[in-house]
Amino acid sequence: MKIMNWKHTFAIIWSGQLFSTLSSSVVGYAVIFWLSIKTGSAEILALSTIATLLPQLVLGLFTGVYVDRWDRRKTMIYADLFIALNSGLLALLFYTTNGELDLIYIYLLLALRSVGSAFHIPAMQASTPLLAPESQLMRIAGINQVIFSLSTIAGPAIAAVFVASMNMTSVLLADVGGAVIAVVSLLLVKIPNPVKDKEAIPHLKREIKEGFHALASNQTIKWLFLYIVLATFFIMPVATMFPLLTLDHFNGDAYKMSLIEIVWGVGMLAGGGIMSLSVMNKANKVKLINYMYIALGLTFALSGILPPHGYPVFAALTIAGGVAAAIFHGSFTVVMQTSLDPAVMGRAFSIFDTFSMLPAMVGLLLTGYIADTLGITTTFITSGTAIVMIGLLSSITPALKNFTNFKE
């Protein structure tokens, strides 16, 4: 049953999530900037990124089971508090060591923060269709993208100011404050839970299988899942090479490198705004996904073709890529939310997150090898072309070609 005043509920939740997402973004960039200044090591930056992603990758198969069993509001609250606790511990370590702490503690606490995210993200995704009418899910996905995009735009700038003017203890405490605000916002609302089979005895292996079955038995979701995992394999090496393309090919500097990060966020912000338009509610979501494959792939391939003096065009293509990425992710989320039983949705989202992260990890580990072997521009051209081909292939796949926005 939907909460009657869903707009009021979401306004409260979004207010808390905006502070939480922004503070987490600031802290994430601040740690990267601090490590860059302190060590100057690309390997250390890669290890810190892996520490952030690996727990979600490993736990993803299991967290959805518990998200579907537990009260989803409480799950998000405890996850936020756990993240705040670990940010607080990291702040304490910076304070007691005067910034001279062993890097292993940074990796460990980044990994523990990621454990909290592994529960929070699928719980939030699985709760959305229980709170609002199906016809409004695309608009909600758009607003979620706007919040994420604002954090992407503001996060690097605020982090740079904080690192330059404050110590890391104070920066990390800002994340604790953001998490507390998110928890308070969740305490002010009620989130319904799906109807469960009271006679079913909890069984981890069986419930994981049910999550896989929910994905595999729905032909639309199954094929979307396969294509997205394949596309992510080509997207991640490119995503990690944006700074290198700016510095090496376009002869850029730190300012131009940060500007590309900002304009990508501007593109995602614009994409979120487009998704919030009422006309997008009626658009065929699978066709949107296919179009965005093609658009995103073209922005990558064209960026690789540009001459060294083509930085302004590269920035424009990056904005277009951000728009495509926002619409792509929002459309896929809505297809999942409208095609699956709410009782298995937590498992479905966590399984998807795990399998989509596998290519991300491979991309992070192979980025240096790929850049040295193929060259940065060739990587952009090859990966972009592959993504375009995936979009074309997806558009002629019968299970996707015949998709409609409504449940059968």
Secondary structure as a PSIPRED ss2 file (coil, helix, strand):
# PSIPRED VFORMAT (PSIPRED V4.0)

   1 M C   1.000  0.000  0.000
   2 K C   1.000  0.000  0.000
   3 I C   1.000  0.000  0.000
   4 M C   1.000  0.000  0.000
   5 N C   1.000  0.000  0.000
   6 W H   0.000  1.000  0.000
   7 K H   0.000  1.000  0.000
   8 H H   0.000  1.000  0.000
   9 T H   0.000  1.000  0.000
  10 F H   0.000  1.000  0.000
  11 A H   0.000  1.000  0.000
  12 I H   0.000  1.000  0.000
  13 I H   0.000  1.000  0.000
  14 W H   0.000  1.000  0.000
  15 S H   0.000  1.000  0.000
  16 G H   0.000  1.000  0.000
  17 Q H   0.000  1.000  0.000
  18 L H   0.000  1.000  0.000
  19 F H   0.000  1.000  0.000
  20 S H   0.000  1.000  0.000
  21 T H   0.000  1.000  0.000
  22 L H   0.000  1.000  0.000
  23 S H   0.000  1.000  0.000
  24 S H   0.000  1.000  0.000
  25 S H   0.000  1.000  0.000
  26 V H   0.000  1.000  0.000
  27 V H   0.000  1.000  0.000
  28 G H   0.000  1.000  0.000
  29 Y H   0.000  1.000  0.000
  30 A H   0.000  1.000  0.000
  31 V H   0.000  1.000  0.000
  32 I H   0.000  1.000  0.000
  33 F H   0.000  1.000  0.000
  34 W H   0.000  1.000  0.000
  35 L H   0.000  1.000  0.000
  36 S H   0.000  1.000  0.000
  37 I H   0.000  1.000  0.000
  38 K H   0.000  1.000  0.000
  39 T H   0.000  1.000  0.000
  40 G C   1.000  0.000  0.000
  41 S C   1.000  0.000  0.000
  42 A H   0.000  1.000  0.000
  43 E H   0.000  1.000  0.000
  44 I H   0.000  1.000  0.000
  45 L H   0.000  1.000  0.000
  46 A H   0.000  1.000  0.000
  47 L H   0.000  1.000  0.000
  48 S H   0.000  1.000  0.000
  49 T H   0.000  1.000  0.000
  50 I H   0.000  1.000  0.000
  51 A H   0.000  1.000  0.000
  52 T H   0.000  1.000  0.000
  53 L H   0.000  1.000  0.000
  54 L H   0.000  1.000  0.000
  55 P H   0.000  1.000  0.000
  56 Q H   0.000  1.000  0.000
  57 L H   0.000  1.000  0.000
  58 V H   0.000  1.000  0.000
  59 L H   0.000  1.000  0.000
  60 G H   0.000  1.000  0.000
  61 L H   0.000  1.000  0.000
  62 F H   0.000  1.000  0.000
  63 T H   0.000  1.000  0.000
  64 G H   0.000  1.000  0.000
  65 V H   0.000  1.000  0.000
  66 Y H   0.000  1.000  0.000
  67 V H   0.000  1.000  0.000
  68 D H   0.000  1.000  0.000
  69 R H   0.000  1.000  0.000
  70 W C   1.000  0.000  0.000
  71 D C   1.000  0.000  0.000
  72 R H   0.000  1.000  0.000
  73 R H   0.000  1.000  0.000
  74 K H   0.000  1.000  0.000
  75 T H   0.000  1.000  0.000
  76 M H   0.000  1.000  0.000
  77 I H   0.000  1.000  0.000
  78 Y H   0.000  1.000  0.000
  79 A H   0.000  1.000  0.000
  80 D H   0.000  1.000  0.000
  81 L H   0.000  1.000  0.000
  82 F H   0.000  1.000  0.000
  83 I H   0.000  1.000  0.000
  84 A H   0.000  1.000  0.000
  85 L H   0.000  1.000  0.000
  86 N H   0.000  1.000  0.000
  87 S H   0.000  1.000  0.000
  88 G H   0.000  1.000  0.000
  89 L H   0.000  1.000  0.000
  90 L H   0.000  1.000  0.000
  91 A H   0.000  1.000  0.000
  92 L H   0.000  1.000  0.000
  93 L H   0.000  1.000  0.000
  94 F H   0.000  1.000  0.000
  95 Y H   0.000  1.000  0.000
  96 T H   0.000  1.000  0.000
  97 T H   0.000  1.000  0.000
  98 N C   1.000  0.000  0.000
  99 G C   1.000  0.000  0.000
 100 E C   1.000  0.000  0.000
 101 L C   1.000  0.000  0.000
 102 D C   1.000  0.000  0.000
 103 L H   0.000  1.000  0.000
 104 I H   0.000  1.000  0.000
 105 Y H   0.000  1.000  0.000
 106 I H   0.000  1.000  0.000
 107 Y H   0.000  1.000  0.000
 108 L H   0.000  1.000  0.000
 109 L H   0.000  1.000  0.000
 110 L H   0.000  1.000  0.000
 111 A H   0.000  1.000  0.000
 112 L H   0.000  1.000  0.000
 113 R H   0.000  1.000  0.000
 114 S H   0.000  1.000  0.000
 115 V H   0.000  1.000  0.000
 116 G H   0.000  1.000  0.000
 117 S H   0.000  1.000  0.000
 118 A H   0.000  1.000  0.000
 119 F H   0.000  1.000  0.000
 120 H H   0.000  1.000  0.000
 121 I H   0.000  1.000  0.000
 122 P H   0.000  1.000  0.000
 123 A H   0.000  1.000  0.000
 124 M H   0.000  1.000  0.000
 125 Q H   0.000  1.000  0.000
 126 A H   0.000  1.000  0.000
 127 S H   0.000  1.000  0.000
 128 T H   0.000  1.000  0.000
 129 P H   0.000  1.000  0.000
 130 L H   0.000  1.000  0.000
 131 L H   0.000  1.000  0.000
 132 A C   1.000  0.000  0.000
 133 P C   1.000  0.000  0.000
 134 E H   0.000  1.000  0.000
 135 S H   0.000  1.000  0.000
 136 Q H   0.000  1.000  0.000
 137 L H   0.000  1.000  0.000
 138 M H   0.000  1.000  0.000
 139 R H   0.000  1.000  0.000
 140 I H   0.000  1.000  0.000
 141 A H   0.000  1.000  0.000
 142 G H   0.000  1.000  0.000
 143 I H   0.000  1.000  0.000
 144 N H   0.000  1.000  0.000
 145 Q H   0.000  1.000  0.000
 146 V H   0.000  1.000  0.000
 147 I H   0.000  1.000  0.000
 148 F H   0.000  1.000  0.000
 149 S H   0.000  1.000  0.000
 150 L H   0.000  1.000  0.000
 151 S H   0.000  1.000  0.000
 152 T H   0.000  1.000  0.000
 153 I H   0.000  1.000  0.000
 154 A H   0.000  1.000  0.000
 155 G H   0.000  1.000  0.000
 156 P H   0.000  1.000  0.000
 157 A H   0.000  1.000  0.000
 158 I H   0.000  1.000  0.000
 159 A H   0.000  1.000  0.000
 160 A H   0.000  1.000  0.000
 161 V H   0.000  1.000  0.000
 162 F H   0.000  1.000  0.000
 163 V H   0.000  1.000  0.000
 164 A H   0.000  1.000  0.000
 165 S H   0.000  1.000  0.000
 166 M C   1.000  0.000  0.000
 167 N C   1.000  0.000  0.000
 168 M H   0.000  1.000  0.000
 169 T H   0.000  1.000  0.000
 170 S H   0.000  1.000  0.000
 171 V H   0.000  1.000  0.000
 172 L H   0.000  1.000  0.000
 173 L H   0.000  1.000  0.000
 174 A H   0.000  1.000  0.000
 175 D H   0.000  1.000  0.000
 176 V H   0.000  1.000  0.000
 177 G H   0.000  1.000  0.000
 178 G H   0.000  1.000  0.000
 179 A H   0.000  1.000  0.000
 180 V H   0.000  1.000  0.000
 181 I H   0.000  1.000  0.000
 182 A H   0.000  1.000  0.000
 183 V H   0.000  1.000  0.000
 184 V H   0.000  1.000  0.000
 185 S H   0.000  1.000  0.000
 186 L H   0.000  1.000  0.000
 187 L H   0.000  1.000  0.000
 188 L C   1.000  0.000  0.000
 189 V C   1.000  0.000  0.000
 190 K C   1.000  0.000  0.000
 191 I C   1.000  0.000  0.000
 192 P C   1.000  0.000  0.000
 193 N C   1.000  0.000  0.000
 194 P C   1.000  0.000  0.000
 195 V C   1.000  0.000  0.000
 196 K C   1.000  0.000  0.000
 197 D C   1.000  0.000  0.000
 198 K C   1.000  0.000  0.000
 199 E C   1.000  0.000  0.000
 200 A C   1.000  0.000  0.000
 201 I C   1.000  0.000  0.000
 202 P C   1.000  0.000  0.000
 203 H C   1.000  0.000  0.000
 204 L H   0.000  1.000  0.000
 205 K H   0.000  1.000  0.000
 206 R H   0.000  1.000  0.000
 207 E H   0.000  1.000  0.000
 208 I H   0.000  1.000  0.000
 209 K H   0.000  1.000  0.000
 210 E H   0.000  1.000  0.000
 211 G H   0.000  1.000  0.000
 212 F H   0.000  1.000  0.000
 213 H H   0.000  1.000  0.000
 214 A H   0.000  1.000  0.000
 215 L H   0.000  1.000  0.000
 216 A H   0.000  1.000  0.000
 217 S H   0.000  1.000  0.000
 218 N C   1.000  0.000  0.000
 219 Q H   0.000  1.000  0.000
 220 T H   0.000  1.000  0.000
 221 I H   0.000  1.000  0.000
 222 K H   0.000  1.000  0.000
 223 W H   0.000  1.000  0.000
 224 L H   0.000  1.000  0.000
 225 F H   0.000  1.000  0.000
 226 L H   0.000  1.000  0.000
 227 Y H   0.000  1.000  0.000
 228 I H   0.000  1.000  0.000
 229 V H   0.000  1.000  0.000
 230 L H   0.000  1.000  0.000
 231 A H   0.000  1.000  0.000
 232 T H   0.000  1.000  0.000
 233 F H   0.000  1.000  0.000
 234 F H   0.000  1.000  0.000
 235 I H   0.000  1.000  0.000
 236 M H   0.000  1.000  0.000
 237 P H   0.000  1.000  0.000
 238 V H   0.000  1.000  0.000
 239 A H   0.000  1.000  0.000
 240 T H   0.000  1.000  0.000
 241 M H   0.000  1.000  0.000
 242 F H   0.000  1.000  0.000
 243 P H   0.000  1.000  0.000
 244 L H   0.000  1.000  0.000
 245 L H   0.000  1.000  0.000
 246 T H   0.000  1.000  0.000
 247 L H   0.000  1.000  0.000
 248 D H   0.000  1.000  0.000
 249 H H   0.000  1.000  0.000
 250 F C   1.000  0.000  0.000
 251 N C   1.000  0.000  0.000
 252 G C   1.000  0.000  0.000
 253 D C   1.000  0.000  0.000
 254 A H   0.000  1.000  0.000
 255 Y H   0.000  1.000  0.000
 256 K H   0.000  1.000  0.000
 257 M H   0.000  1.000  0.000
 258 S H   0.000  1.000  0.000
 259 L H   0.000  1.000  0.000
 260 I H   0.000  1.000  0.000
 261 E H   0.000  1.000  0.000
 262 I H   0.000  1.000  0.000
 263 V H   0.000  1.000  0.000
 264 W H   0.000  1.000  0.000
 265 G H   0.000  1.000  0.000
 266 V H   0.000  1.000  0.000
 267 G H   0.000  1.000  0.000
 268 M H   0.000  1.000  0.000
 269 L H   0.000  1.000  0.000
 270 A H   0.000  1.000  0.000
 271 G H   0.000  1.000  0.000
 272 G H   0.000  1.000  0.000
 273 G H   0.000  1.000  0.000
 274 I H   0.000  1.000  0.000
 275 M H   0.000  1.000  0.000
 276 S C   1.000  0.000  0.000
 277 L C   1.000  0.000  0.000
 278 S H   0.000  1.000  0.000
 279 V H   0.000  1.000  0.000
 280 M H   0.000  1.000  0.000
 281 N H   0.000  1.000  0.000
 282 K H   0.000  1.000  0.000
 283 A C   1.000  0.000  0.000
 284 N C   1.000  0.000  0.000
 285 K H   0.000  1.000  0.000
 286 V H   0.000  1.000  0.000
 287 K H   0.000  1.000  0.000
 288 L H   0.000  1.000  0.000
 289 I H   0.000  1.000  0.000
 290 N H   0.000  1.000  0.000
 291 Y H   0.000  1.000  0.000
 292 M H   0.000  1.000  0.000
 293 Y H   0.000  1.000  0.000
 294 I H   0.000  1.000  0.000
 295 A H   0.000  1.000  0.000
 296 L H   0.000  1.000  0.000
 297 G H   0.000  1.000  0.000
 298 L H   0.000  1.000  0.000
 299 T H   0.000  1.000  0.000
 300 F H   0.000  1.000  0.000
 301 A H   0.000  1.000  0.000
 302 L H   0.000  1.000  0.000
 303 S H   0.000  1.000  0.000
 304 G H   0.000  1.000  0.000
 305 I H   0.000  1.000  0.000
 306 L C   1.000  0.000  0.000
 307 P C   1.000  0.000  0.000
 308 P C   1.000  0.000  0.000
 309 H C   1.000  0.000  0.000
 310 G C   1.000  0.000  0.000
 311 Y H   0.000  1.000  0.000
 312 P H   0.000  1.000  0.000
 313 V H   0.000  1.000  0.000
 314 F H   0.000  1.000  0.000
 315 A H   0.000  1.000  0.000
 316 A H   0.000  1.000  0.000
 317 L H   0.000  1.000  0.000
 318 T H   0.000  1.000  0.000
 319 I H   0.000  1.000  0.000
 320 A H   0.000  1.000  0.000
 321 G H   0.000  1.000  0.000
 322 G H   0.000  1.000  0.000
 323 V H   0.000  1.000  0.000
 324 A H   0.000  1.000  0.000
 325 A H   0.000  1.000  0.000
 326 A H   0.000  1.000  0.000
 327 I H   0.000  1.000  0.000
 328 F H   0.000  1.000  0.000
 329 H H   0.000  1.000  0.000
 330 G H   0.000  1.000  0.000
 331 S H   0.000  1.000  0.000
 332 F H   0.000  1.000  0.000
 333 T H   0.000  1.000  0.000
 334 V H   0.000  1.000  0.000
 335 V H   0.000  1.000  0.000
 336 M H   0.000  1.000  0.000
 337 Q H   0.000  1.000  0.000
 338 T H   0.000  1.000  0.000
 339 S H   0.000  1.000  0.000
 340 L C   1.000  0.000  0.000
 341 D C   1.000  0.000  0.000
 342 P H   0.000  1.000  0.000
 343 A H   0.000  1.000  0.000
 344 V H   0.000  1.000  0.000
 345 M H   0.000  1.000  0.000
 346 G H   0.000  1.000  0.000
 347 R H   0.000  1.000  0.000
 348 A H   0.000  1.000  0.000
 349 F H   0.000  1.000  0.000
 350 S H   0.000  1.000  0.000
 351 I H   0.000  1.000  0.000
 352 F H   0.000  1.000  0.000
 353 D H   0.000  1.000  0.000
 354 T H   0.000  1.000  0.000
 355 F H   0.000  1.000  0.000
 356 S H   0.000  1.000  0.000
 357 M H   0.000  1.000  0.000
 358 L H   0.000  1.000  0.000
 359 P H   0.000  1.000  0.000
 360 A H   0.000  1.000  0.000
 361 M H   0.000  1.000  0.000
 362 V H   0.000  1.000  0.000
 363 G H   0.000  1.000  0.000
 364 L H   0.000  1.000  0.000
 365 L H   0.000  1.000  0.000
 366 L H   0.000  1.000  0.000
 367 T H   0.000  1.000  0.000
 368 G H   0.000  1.000  0.000
 369 Y H   0.000  1.000  0.000
 370 I H   0.000  1.000  0.000
 371 A H   0.000  1.000  0.000
 372 D H   0.000  1.000  0.000
 373 T H   0.000  1.000  0.000
 374 L H   0.000  1.000  0.000
 375 G C   1.000  0.000  0.000
 376 I H   0.000  1.000  0.000
 377 T H   0.000  1.000  0.000
 378 T H   0.000  1.000  0.000
 379 T H   0.000  1.000  0.000
 380 F H   0.000  1.000  0.000
 381 I H   0.000  1.000  0.000
 382 T H   0.000  1.000  0.000
 383 S H   0.000  1.000  0.000
 384 G H   0.000  1.000  0.000
 385 T H   0.000  1.000  0.000
 386 A H   0.000  1.000  0.000
 387 I H   0.000  1.000  0.000
 388 V H   0.000  1.000  0.000
 389 M H   0.000  1.000  0.000
 390 I H   0.000  1.000  0.000
 391 G H   0.000  1.000  0.000
 392 L H   0.000  1.000  0.000
 393 L H   0.000  1.000  0.000
 394 S H   0.000  1.000  0.000
 395 S H   0.000  1.000  0.000
 396 I H   0.000  1.000  0.000
 397 T C   1.000  0.000  0.000
 398 P H   0.000  1.000  0.000
 399 A H   0.000  1.000  0.000
 400 L H   0.000  1.000  0.000
 401 K H   0.000  1.000  0.000
 402 N C   1.000  0.000  0.000
 403 F C   1.000  0.000  0.000
 404 T C   1.000  0.000  0.000
 405 N C   1.000  0.000  0.000
 406 F C   1.000  0.000  0.000
 407 K C   1.000  0.000  0.000
 408 E C   1.000  0.000  0.000
